């Protein structure tokens, strides 16, 4: 059970990284937009896990 949860978290993490990278590439601003997107996505996933 614990391994499945960890695997799901790792997959989610890679999805976050790829989405954030795409957003950062499209926006191409300083690191601010990238950081905000990362924070929002990570907090959303952490909240999803908590429920």
mmCIF file of the N, C-alpha and C atoms, coordinates in Angstrom:
data_MODEL
# 
_entry.id   MODEL 
# 
loop_
_atom_site.group_PDB 
_atom_site.id 
_atom_site.type_symbol 
_atom_site.label_atom_id 
_atom_site.label_alt_id 
_atom_site.label_comp_id 
_atom_site.label_asym_id 
_atom_site.label_entity_id 
_atom_site.label_seq_id 
_atom_site.pdbx_PDB_ins_code 
_atom_site.Cartn_x 
_atom_site.Cartn_y 
_atom_site.Cartn_z 
_atom_site.occupancy 
_atom_site.B_iso_or_equiv 
_atom_site.pdbx_formal_charge 
_atom_site.auth_seq_id 
_atom_site.auth_comp_id 
_atom_site.auth_asym_id 
_atom_site.auth_atom_id 
_atom_site.pdbx_PDB_model_num 
ATOM 1   N N  . UNK A 1 1  ? 0.845  -1.208 0.000   1.00 0.00 ? 1  UNK A N  1 
ATOM 2   C CA . UNK A 1 1  ? 0.000  0.000  0.000   1.00 0.00 ? 1  UNK A CA 1 
ATOM 3   C C  . UNK A 1 1  ? 0.876  1.253  0.000   1.00 0.00 ? 1  UNK A C  1 
ATOM 4   N N  . UNK A 1 2  ? 1.890  1.212  0.846   1.00 0.00 ? 2  UNK A N  1 
ATOM 5   C CA . UNK A 1 2  ? 2.759  2.381  0.967   1.00 0.00 ? 2  UNK A CA 1 
ATOM 6   C C  . UNK A 1 2  ? 3.564  2.603  -0.316  1.00 0.00 ? 2  UNK A C  1 
ATOM 7   N N  . UNK A 1 3  ? 4.015  1.498  -0.927  1.00 0.00 ? 3  UNK A N  1 
ATOM 8   C CA . UNK A 1 3  ? 4.797  1.620  -2.164  1.00 0.00 ? 3  UNK A CA 1 
ATOM 9   C C  . UNK A 1 3  ? 3.949  2.209  -3.283  1.00 0.00 ? 3  UNK A C  1 
ATOM 10  N N  . UNK A 1 4  ? 2.701  1.784  -3.375  1.00 0.00 ? 4  UNK A N  1 
ATOM 11  C CA . UNK A 1 4  ? 1.810  2.313  -4.416  1.00 0.00 ? 4  UNK A CA 1 
ATOM 12  C C  . UNK A 1 4  ? 1.616  3.811  -4.239  1.00 0.00 ? 4  UNK A C  1 
ATOM 13  N N  . UNK A 1 5  ? 1.460  4.229  -2.993  1.00 0.00 ? 5  UNK A N  1 
ATOM 14  C CA . UNK A 1 5  ? 1.272  5.655  -2.704  1.00 0.00 ? 5  UNK A CA 1 
ATOM 15  C C  . UNK A 1 5  ? 2.521  6.440  -3.096  1.00 0.00 ? 5  UNK A C  1 
ATOM 16  N N  . UNK A 1 6  ? 3.685  5.879  -2.790  1.00 0.00 ? 6  UNK A N  1 
ATOM 17  C CA . UNK A 1 6  ? 4.949  6.528  -3.132  1.00 0.00 ? 6  UNK A CA 1 
ATOM 18  C C  . UNK A 1 6  ? 5.106  6.615  -4.644  1.00 0.00 ? 6  UNK A C  1 
ATOM 19  N N  . UNK A 1 7  ? 4.773  5.522  -5.335  1.00 0.00 ? 7  UNK A N  1 
ATOM 20  C CA . UNK A 1 7  ? 4.869  5.505  -6.794  1.00 0.00 ? 7  UNK A CA 1 
ATOM 21  C C  . UNK A 1 7  ? 3.949  6.549  -7.405  1.00 0.00 ? 7  UNK A C  1 
ATOM 22  N N  . UNK A 1 8  ? 2.731  6.635  -6.891  1.00 0.00 ? 8  UNK A N  1 
ATOM 23  C CA . UNK A 1 8  ? 1.772  7.626  -7.391  1.00 0.00 ? 8  UNK A CA 1 
ATOM 24  C C  . UNK A 1 8  ? 2.314  9.038  -7.173  1.00 0.00 ? 8  UNK A C  1 
ATOM 25  N N  . UNK A 1 9  ? 2.948  9.264  -6.014  1.00 0.00 ? 9  UNK A N  1 
ATOM 26  C CA . UNK A 1 9  ? 3.507  10.578 -5.721  1.00 0.00 ? 9  UNK A CA 1 
ATOM 27  C C  . UNK A 1 9  ? 4.642  10.909 -6.683  1.00 0.00 ? 9  UNK A C  1 
ATOM 28  N N  . UNK A 1 10 ? 5.500  9.919  -6.957  1.00 0.00 ? 10 UNK A N  1 
ATOM 29  C CA . UNK A 1 10 ? 6.624  10.125 -7.879  1.00 0.00 ? 10 UNK A CA 1 
ATOM 30  C C  . UNK A 1 10 ? 6.111  10.452 -9.277  1.00 0.00 ? 10 UNK A C  1 
ATOM 31  N N  . UNK A 1 11 ? 5.088  9.715  -9.729  1.00 0.00 ? 11 UNK A N  1 
ATOM 32  C CA . UNK A 1 11 ? 4.497  9.968  -11.051 1.00 0.00 ? 11 UNK A CA 1 
ATOM 33  C C  . UNK A 1 11 ? 3.919  11.378 -11.090 1.00 0.00 ? 11 UNK A C  1 
ATOM 34  N N  . UNK A 1 12 ? 3.165  11.746 -10.047 1.00 0.00 ? 12 UNK A N  1 
ATOM 35  C CA . UNK A 1 12 ? 2.601  13.098 -9.962  1.00 0.00 ? 12 UNK A CA 1 
ATOM 36  C C  . UNK A 1 12 ? 3.709  14.144 -10.013 1.00 0.00 ? 12 UNK A C  1 
ATOM 37  N N  . UNK A 1 13 ? 4.818  13.858 -9.310  1.00 0.00 ? 13 UNK A N  1 
ATOM 38  C CA . UNK A 1 13 ? 5.926  14.798 -9.252  1.00 0.00 ? 13 UNK A CA 1 
ATOM 39  C C  . UNK A 1 13 ? 6.529  15.022 -10.635 1.00 0.00 ? 13 UNK A C  1 
ATOM 40  N N  . UNK A 1 14 ? 6.692  13.937 -11.391 1.00 0.00 ? 14 UNK A N  1 
ATOM 41  C CA . UNK A 1 14 ? 7.242  14.070 -12.743 1.00 0.00 ? 14 UNK A CA 1 
ATOM 42  C C  . UNK A 1 14 ? 6.283  14.805 -13.661 1.00 0.00 ? 14 UNK A C  1 
ATOM 43  N N  . UNK A 1 15 ? 4.976  14.572 -13.475 1.00 0.00 ? 15 UNK A N  1 
ATOM 44  C CA . UNK A 1 15 ? 3.977  15.297 -14.264 1.00 0.00 ? 15 UNK A CA 1 
ATOM 45  C C  . UNK A 1 15 ? 4.084  16.791 -13.963 1.00 0.00 ? 15 UNK A C  1 
ATOM 46  N N  . UNK A 1 16 ? 4.220  17.123 -12.669 1.00 0.00 ? 16 UNK A N  1 
ATOM 47  C CA . UNK A 1 16 ? 4.373  18.524 -12.261 1.00 0.00 ? 16 UNK A CA 1 
ATOM 48  C C  . UNK A 1 16 ? 5.600  19.142 -12.929 1.00 0.00 ? 16 UNK A C  1 
ATOM 49  N N  . UNK A 1 17 ? 6.714  18.411 -12.888 1.00 0.00 ? 17 UNK A N  1 
ATOM 50  C CA . UNK A 1 17 ? 7.953  18.929 -13.469 1.00 0.00 ? 17 UNK A CA 1 
ATOM 51  C C  . UNK A 1 17 ? 7.808  19.186 -14.959 1.00 0.00 ? 17 UNK A C  1 
ATOM 52  N N  . UNK A 1 18 ? 7.191  18.233 -15.664 1.00 0.00 ? 18 UNK A N  1 
ATOM 53  C CA . UNK A 1 18 ? 7.057  18.403 -17.115 1.00 0.00 ? 18 UNK A CA 1 
ATOM 54  C C  . UNK A 1 18 ? 6.115  19.548 -17.455 1.00 0.00 ? 18 UNK A C  1 
ATOM 55  N N  . UNK A 1 19 ? 4.993  19.646 -16.732 1.00 0.00 ? 19 UNK A N  1 
ATOM 56  C CA . UNK A 1 19 ? 4.048  20.741 -16.970 1.00 0.00 ? 19 UNK A CA 1 
ATOM 57  C C  . UNK A 1 19 ? 4.719  22.085 -16.674 1.00 0.00 ? 19 UNK A C  1 
ATOM 58  N N  . UNK A 1 20 ? 5.416  22.137 -15.550 1.00 0.00 ? 20 UNK A N  1 
ATOM 59  C CA . UNK A 1 20 ? 6.089  23.375 -15.157 1.00 0.00 ? 20 UNK A CA 1 
ATOM 60  C C  . UNK A 1 20 ? 7.152  23.773 -16.175 1.00 0.00 ? 20 UNK A C  1 
ATOM 61  N N  . UNK A 1 21 ? 7.874  22.775 -16.682 1.00 0.00 ? 21 UNK A N  1 
ATOM 62  C CA . UNK A 1 21 ? 8.911  23.047 -17.678 1.00 0.00 ? 21 UNK A CA 1 
ATOM 63  C C  . UNK A 1 21 ? 8.293  23.610 -18.954 1.00 0.00 ? 21 UNK A C  1 
ATOM 64  N N  . UNK A 1 22 ? 7.170  23.030 -19.365 1.00 0.00 ? 22 UNK A N  1 
ATOM 65  C CA . UNK A 1 22 ? 6.476  23.510 -20.569 1.00 0.00 ? 22 UNK A CA 1 
ATOM 66  C C  . UNK A 1 22 ? 5.992  24.943 -20.360 1.00 0.00 ? 22 UNK A C  1 
ATOM 67  N N  . UNK A 1 23 ? 5.377  25.187 -19.201 1.00 0.00 ? 23 UNK A N  1 
ATOM 68  C CA . UNK A 1 23 ? 4.874  26.533 -18.893 1.00 0.00 ? 23 UNK A CA 1 
ATOM 69  C C  . UNK A 1 23 ? 6.036  27.533 -18.886 1.00 0.00 ? 23 UNK A C  1 
ATOM 70  N N  . UNK A 1 24 ? 7.126  27.157 -18.218 1.00 0.00 ? 24 UNK A N  1 
ATOM 71  C CA . UNK A 1 24 ? 8.286  28.044 -18.134 1.00 0.00 ? 24 UNK A CA 1 
ATOM 72  C C  . UNK A 1 24 ? 8.855  28.318 -19.523 1.00 0.00 ? 24 UNK A C  1 
ATOM 73  N N  . UNK A 1 25 ? 8.870  27.278 -20.365 1.00 0.00 ? 25 UNK A N  1 
ATOM 74  C CA . UNK A 1 25 ? 9.385  27.438 -21.728 1.00 0.00 ? 25 UNK A CA 1 
ATOM 75  C C  . UNK A 1 25 ? 8.498  28.385 -22.525 1.00 0.00 ? 25 UNK A C  1 
ATOM 76  N N  . UNK A 1 26 ? 7.175  28.237 -22.371 1.00 0.00 ? 26 UNK A N  1 
ATOM 77  C CA . UNK A 1 26 ? 6.243  29.083 -23.110 1.00 0.00 ? 26 UNK A CA 1 
ATOM 78  C C  . UNK A 1 26 ? 6.290  30.526 -22.612 1.00 0.00 ? 26 UNK A C  1 
ATOM 79  N N  . UNK A 1 27 ? 6.307  30.677 -21.310 1.00 0.00 ? 27 UNK A N  1 
ATOM 80  C CA . UNK A 1 27 ? 6.290  32.022 -20.733 1.00 0.00 ? 27 UNK A CA 1 
ATOM 81  C C  . UNK A 1 27 ? 7.654  32.696 -20.888 1.00 0.00 ? 27 UNK A C  1 
ATOM 82  N N  . UNK A 1 28 ? 8.709  31.940 -20.630 1.00 0.00 ? 28 UNK A N  1 
ATOM 83  C CA . UNK A 1 28 ? 10.087 32.431 -20.716 1.00 0.00 ? 28 UNK A CA 1 
ATOM 84  C C  . UNK A 1 28 ? 10.291 33.738 -19.954 1.00 0.00 ? 28 UNK A C  1 
ATOM 85  N N  . UNK A 1 29 ? 9.690  33.823 -18.793 1.00 0.00 ? 29 UNK A N  1 
ATOM 86  C CA . UNK A 1 29 ? 9.937  34.972 -17.926 1.00 0.00 ? 29 UNK A CA 1 
ATOM 87  C C  . UNK A 1 29 ? 11.081 34.593 -16.994 1.00 0.00 ? 29 UNK A C  1 
ATOM 88  N N  . UNK A 1 30 ? 11.359 35.407 -16.014 1.00 0.00 ? 30 UNK A N  1 
ATOM 89  C CA . UNK A 1 30 ? 12.362 35.054 -15.018 1.00 0.00 ? 30 UNK A CA 1 
ATOM 90  C C  . UNK A 1 30 ? 11.846 33.805 -14.304 1.00 0.00 ? 30 UNK A C  1 
ATOM 91  N N  . UNK A 1 31 ? 12.400 33.410 -13.192 1.00 0.00 ? 31 UNK A N  1 
ATOM 92  C CA . UNK A 1 31 ? 11.958 32.178 -12.541 1.00 0.00 ? 31 UNK A CA 1 
ATOM 93  C C  . UNK A 1 31 ? 10.662 32.330 -11.773 1.00 0.00 ? 31 UNK A C  1 
ATOM 94  N N  . UNK A 1 32 ? 10.084 33.537 -11.777 1.00 0.00 ? 32 UNK A N  1 
ATOM 95  C CA . UNK A 1 32 ? 8.944  33.813 -10.902 1.00 0.00 ? 32 UNK A CA 1 
ATOM 96  C C  . UNK A 1 32 ? 7.713  33.006 -11.304 1.00 0.00 ? 32 UNK A C  1 
ATOM 97  N N  . UNK A 1 33 ? 7.341  33.072 -12.579 1.00 0.00 ? 33 UNK A N  1 
ATOM 98  C CA . UNK A 1 33 ? 6.150  32.362 -13.048 1.00 0.00 ? 33 UNK A CA 1 
ATOM 99  C C  . UNK A 1 33 ? 6.304  30.862 -12.827 1.00 0.00 ? 33 UNK A C  1 
ATOM 100 N N  . UNK A 1 34 ? 7.480  30.345 -13.123 1.00 0.00 ? 34 UNK A N  1 
ATOM 101 C CA . UNK A 1 34 ? 7.787  28.922 -12.944 1.00 0.00 ? 34 UNK A CA 1 
ATOM 102 C C  . UNK A 1 34 ? 7.605  28.510 -11.487 1.00 0.00 ? 34 UNK A C  1 
ATOM 103 N N  . UNK A 1 35 ? 8.134  29.316 -10.578 1.00 0.00 ? 35 UNK A N  1 
ATOM 104 C CA . UNK A 1 35 ? 8.049  29.017 -9.155  1.00 0.00 ? 35 UNK A CA 1 
ATOM 105 C C  . UNK A 1 35 ? 6.603  29.017 -8.678  1.00 0.00 ? 35 UNK A C  1 
ATOM 106 N N  . UNK A 1 36 ? 5.824  30.002 -9.139  1.00 0.00 ? 36 UNK A N  1 
ATOM 107 C CA . UNK A 1 36 ? 4.418  30.097 -8.745  1.00 0.00 ? 36 UNK A CA 1 
ATOM 108 C C  . UNK A 1 36 ? 3.651  28.867 -9.223  1.00 0.00 ? 36 UNK A C  1 
ATOM 109 N N  . UNK A 1 37 ? 3.858  28.482 -10.473 1.00 0.00 ? 37 UNK A N  1 
ATOM 110 C CA . UNK A 1 37 ? 3.166  27.314 -11.029 1.00 0.00 ? 37 UNK A CA 1 
ATOM 111 C C  . UNK A 1 37 ? 3.542  26.050 -10.264 1.00 0.00 ? 37 UNK A C  1 
ATOM 112 N N  . UNK A 1 38 ? 4.817  25.886 -9.980  1.00 0.00 ? 38 UNK A N  1 
ATOM 113 C CA . UNK A 1 38 ? 5.283  24.725 -9.217  1.00 0.00 ? 38 UNK A CA 1 
ATOM 114 C C  . UNK A 1 38 ? 4.607  24.678 -7.854  1.00 0.00 ? 38 UNK A C  1 
ATOM 115 N N  . UNK A 1 39 ? 4.600  25.799 -7.164  1.00 0.00 ? 39 UNK A N  1 
ATOM 116 C CA . UNK A 1 39 ? 4.016  25.863 -5.827  1.00 0.00 ? 39 UNK A CA 1 
ATOM 117 C C  . UNK A 1 39 ? 2.541  25.499 -5.848  1.00 0.00 ? 39 UNK A C  1 
ATOM 118 N N  . UNK A 1 40 ? 1.801  26.054 -6.809  1.00 0.00 ? 40 UNK A N  1 
ATOM 119 C CA . UNK A 1 40 ? 0.368  25.781 -6.910  1.00 0.00 ? 40 UNK A CA 1 
ATOM 120 C C  . UNK A 1 40 ? 0.106  24.308 -7.193  1.00 0.00 ? 40 UNK A C  1 
ATOM 121 N N  . UNK A 1 41 ? 0.840  23.732 -8.138  1.00 0.00 ? 41 UNK A N  1 
ATOM 122 C CA . UNK A 1 41 ? 0.634  22.335 -8.502  1.00 0.00 ? 41 UNK A CA 1 
ATOM 123 C C  . UNK A 1 41 ? 1.007  21.404 -7.358  1.00 0.00 ? 41 UNK A C  1 
ATOM 124 N N  . UNK A 1 42 ? 2.125  21.662 -6.708  1.00 0.00 ? 42 UNK A N  1 
ATOM 125 C CA . UNK A 1 42 ? 2.566  20.814 -5.600  1.00 0.00 ? 42 UNK A CA 1 
ATOM 126 C C  . UNK A 1 42 ? 1.575  20.881 -4.447  1.00 0.00 ? 42 UNK A C  1 
ATOM 127 N N  . UNK A 1 43 ? 1.117  22.074 -4.093  1.00 0.00 ? 43 UNK A N  1 
ATOM 128 C CA . UNK A 1 43 ? 0.164  22.208 -2.991  1.00 0.00 ? 43 UNK A CA 1 
ATOM 129 C C  . UNK A 1 43 ? -1.153 21.522 -3.335  1.00 0.00 ? 43 UNK A C  1 
ATOM 130 N N  . UNK A 1 44 ? -1.565 21.583 -4.604  1.00 0.00 ? 44 UNK A N  1 
ATOM 131 C CA . UNK A 1 44 ? -2.799 20.914 -5.027  1.00 0.00 ? 44 UNK A CA 1 
ATOM 132 C C  . UNK A 1 44 ? -2.675 19.408 -4.846  1.00 0.00 ? 44 UNK A C  1 
ATOM 133 N N  . UNK A 1 45 ? -1.533 18.849 -5.215  1.00 0.00 ? 45 UNK A N  1 
ATOM 134 C CA . UNK A 1 45 ? -1.335 17.400 -5.084  1.00 0.00 ? 45 UNK A CA 1 
ATOM 135 C C  . UNK A 1 45 ? -1.222 17.003 -3.620  1.00 0.00 ? 45 UNK A C  1 
ATOM 136 N N  . UNK A 1 46 ? -0.540 17.792 -2.811  1.00 0.00 ? 46 UNK A N  1 
ATOM 137 C CA . UNK A 1 46 ? -0.424 17.479 -1.391  1.00 0.00 ? 46 UNK A CA 1 
ATOM 138 C C  . UNK A 1 46 ? -1.793 17.519 -0.726  1.00 0.00 ? 46 UNK A C  1 
ATOM 139 N N  . UNK A 1 47 ? -2.620 18.479 -1.095  1.00 0.00 ? 47 UNK A N  1 
ATOM 140 C CA . UNK A 1 47 ? -3.970 18.571 -0.542  1.00 0.00 ? 47 UNK A CA 1 
ATOM 141 C C  . UNK A 1 47 ? -4.810 17.384 -0.988  1.00 0.00 ? 47 UNK A C  1 
ATOM 142 N N  . UNK A 1 48 ? -4.631 16.939 -2.232  1.00 0.00 ? 48 UNK A N  1 
ATOM 143 C CA . UNK A 1 48 ? -5.360 15.781 -2.753  1.00 0.00 ? 48 UNK A CA 1 
ATOM 144 C C  . UNK A 1 48 ? -4.994 14.537 -1.946  1.00 0.00 ? 48 UNK A C  1 
ATOM 145 N N  . UNK A 1 49 ? -3.708 14.383 -1.611  1.00 0.00 ? 49 UNK A N  1 
ATOM 146 C CA . UNK A 1 49 ? -3.253 13.231 -0.830  1.00 0.00 ? 49 UNK A CA 1 
ATOM 147 C C  . UNK A 1 49 ? -3.826 13.251 0.577   1.00 0.00 ? 49 UNK A C  1 
ATOM 148 N N  . UNK A 1 50 ? -3.964 14.433 1.136   1.00 0.00 ? 50 UNK A N  1 
ATOM 149 C CA . UNK A 1 50 ? -4.412 14.569 2.518   1.00 0.00 ? 50 UNK A CA 1 
ATOM 150 C C  . UNK A 1 50 ? -5.865 14.129 2.686   1.00 0.00 ? 50 UNK A C  1 
ATOM 151 N N  . UNK A 1 51 ? -6.675 14.370 1.679   1.00 0.00 ? 51 UNK A N  1 
ATOM 152 C CA . UNK A 1 51 ? -8.110 14.052 1.770   1.00 0.00 ? 51 UNK A CA 1 
ATOM 153 C C  . UNK A 1 51 ? -8.332 12.552 1.768   1.00 0.00 ? 51 UNK A C  1 
# 
